Amino acid sequence: MIWSALVPLKPPGARKGRLAERLSAQERERLSHHLFERTVATLAAVPAIGPIHLLSADRPDGWAAGWFRDAGRGLNPELEAARAALGAEPLVVIHADLPLVAPADIAALLARAEVQGMAIAPDRHGEGTNAVALARAPGFRFAFGPGSYARHRAQAGAGARVDRAGLALDCDTPDDLDRACAAGFRFPFP
C-alpha cells in the first residue's frame, strides 16, 4: 500500500509560541523549520510513503512537492479539504514538530492502520494527537486541538492506538525541548 503524507505547517511567526520564554523569535523559527525538514526527510525514508504534501498558508521557497493552501478556516476544515482533494487514497497526517520521529515509527503507524483501517499516535500525555493514518476510514473526521486524542479514539477504537516514543514527543514546551535534547535531539542555533 502506498500512502500520501500531509504535513500541516503554521505560518512563520505563529510557530512554537509556547517556547518564547526559552527561545527568541528567530530561534523558534529556526527550530520549527529544522523540525519540519526533519519530519519530511523521515517520511521520505519510509518506502510505503509516496507523495508528501504540505498544508500551509504559503508555499515555502524551494518546496517542490505537493502543496495545499491553508485558507485560514482552521486546521480541521483545512485537513478535510486537502483529504477531499486527494481522494480515497491512504493518507497519513503528521505534525512537523516531532524531534525524535524515525522511519520505524511511521512504518509502525502505517502497519497498524493497514490492519485496523486507521491508526492514531497520541502525544506523550495521551491528550493530543501527533499523527493519524487513514487506510479505510470514510467516516473519520479530523478533530485536532486540545483533547484531540479522545475525540479521535472515539472514532477509531482502542485498537488503533500506536505508542511510539518518536511519535509521542512533540516539541511545544520548554519541558518537551529539554526531553528531546536529553534523548539526543540537536538543532542549529544562530
C-alpha positions in Angstrom: 0.0 0.0 0.0 1.4 3.4 -1.0 0.5 6.3 1.3 0.2 10.0 0.8 1.5 12.2 3.6 0.2 15.5 4.6 2.2 17.8 6.9 0.4 20.9 8.3 2.7 23.9 8.9 1.7 27.2 10.7 2.8 30.5 9.1 6.1 32.0 10.2 5.7 34.0 13.4 2.9 31.7 14.6 5.1 28.7 15.3 6.3 27.5 18.7 4.9 30.4 20.7 4.9 28.3 24.0 8.7 28.3 23.7 9.0 32.1 23.8 10.2 32.0 27.4 13.2 29.9 26.3 13.9 30.8 22.7 13.9 34.1 20.7 11.5 34.5 17.8 14.4 33.8 15.4 15.4 30.6 17.3 11.8 29.4 17.4 11.5 29.9 13.6 14.8 28.0 13.0 13.7 25.2 15.3 10.3 25.0 13.5 12.0 24.9 10.1 14.5 22.3 11.3 11.8 20.1 12.7 9.7 20.4 9.5 12.7 19.4 7.3 13.5 16.5 9.6 9.9 15.3 9.5 9.8 15.5 5.7 13.1 13.6 5.4 11.9 10.9 7.8 8.7 10.5 5.7 10.7 10.3 2.6 12.8 7.5 4.1 9.7 5.2 4.6 9.2 3.0 1.5 5.4 3.0 1.8 5.2 6.8 1.7 4.5 8.2 -1.8 3.7 11.8 -2.3 4.4 14.2 0.5 2.1 17.2 0.7 2.3 20.4 2.7 -0.6 22.3 4.1 0.4 25.9 4.7 -0.6 29.5 4.0 2.3 30.0 1.6 4.5 27.6 -0.3 8.0 27.7 1.2 10.8 28.6 -1.1 12.2 25.5 -2.7 9.2 23.3 -1.8 8.7 21.3 -5.0 6.3 18.6 -3.6 2.5 18.8 -3.3 1.0 21.8 -1.6 -2.4 22.8 -0.3 -3.0 26.4 0.5 -4.3 26.9 4.1 -7.1 29.4 3.6 -7.4 30.2 7.3 -10.5 28.2 8.1 -8.9 26.3 10.9 -6.7 23.1 10.9 -9.5 20.6 10.8 -11.5 22.1 7.9 -8.2 22.6 6.0 -7.3 19.0 6.5 -10.7 17.8 5.4 -10.4 19.9 2.2 -7.0 18.5 1.5 -8.2 15.0 2.1 -11.2 15.5 -0.2 -8.8 16.8 -2.9 -6.6 13.7 -2.5 -9.5 11.3 -2.9 -9.7 7.9 -1.3 -6.0 7.1 -1.2 -4.4 6.1 2.1 -3.4 9.2 4.0 -1.1 9.9 7.0 -1.3 13.3 8.7 1.7 14.0 10.8 2.7 17.1 12.7 6.0 18.6 11.9 7.2 19.0 15.5 8.3 15.5 16.4 12.1 15.7 17.2 12.6 12.0 17.7 10.4 10.5 14.9 12.1 7.8 12.9 11.1 5.8 9.8 10.3 2.8 12.0 7.8 4.9 14.0 6.0 5.9 10.8 6.1 2.4 9.4 4.5 1.1 12.7 1.7 3.6 12.4 1.0 2.7 8.8 1.1 -1.1 9.6 -1.5 -0.6 12.3 -3.7 1.4 10.0 -3.5 -1.2 7.3 -4.9 -3.8 9.8 -7.3 -1.6 11.7 -8.4 0.8 8.9 -6.8 3.7 10.8 -4.2 4.4 13.5 -3.7 7.2 15.9 -0.5 8.3 17.7 -1.2 10.3 20.8 1.2 12.8 22.4 3.2 11.7 25.5 0.4 13.0 27.8 -2.3 10.9 26.0 -4.3 14.1 25.4 -3.3 15.4 21.9 -2.8 13.7 18.6 0.5 13.8 16.8 -0.3 11.6 13.8 -3.3 9.9 12.2 -3.1 7.3 9.4 -6.2 6.5 7.5 -6.3 3.4 5.3 -10.0 2.7 5.2 -11.9 5.3 7.3 -14.5 7.0 5.1 -16.5 8.5 8.1 -13.5 9.7 10.0 -13.4 13.5 10.8 -10.3 15.3 11.9 -10.6 16.7 15.4 -7.2 18.2 16.2 -6.9 20.7 19.1 -6.9 20.4 22.9 -8.1 16.9 23.9 -8.0 15.6 20.3 -6.8 12.1 21.2 -10.1 11.3 23.0 -12.1 12.6 20.0 -10.0 10.7 17.5 -10.0 7.5 19.6 -13.9 7.6 19.9 -14.0 7.4 16.1 -11.2 4.8 15.8 -11.5 2.4 18.8 -8.9 1.3 21.3 -7.0 -1.0 18.9 -5.9 1.9 16.7 -3.6 3.5 19.2 0.1 3.4 18.4 2.5 4.2 21.2 6.0 5.0 19.9 8.4 7.4 21.6 9.2 9.1 18.3 5.6 9.8 17.7 4.7 10.8 21.3 7.2 13.6 22.0 6.3 16.8 20.3 8.2 20.0 20.8 5.7 22.5 22.2 7.0 23.5 25.7 10.4 24.0 27.3 10.0 20.7 29.1 9.4 19.0 25.7 12.5 20.6 24.3 14.5 19.5 27.3 13.3 15.9 27.0 14.1 15.9 23.2 17.6 17.2 23.9 18.2 14.7 26.7 17.2 12.0 24.2 19.8 13.2 21.7 18.0 15.8 19.6 20.2 18.6 18.3 19.2 21.6 16.3 21.2 24.6 14.9 21.0 27.9 16.6 22.4 31.1 15.0 
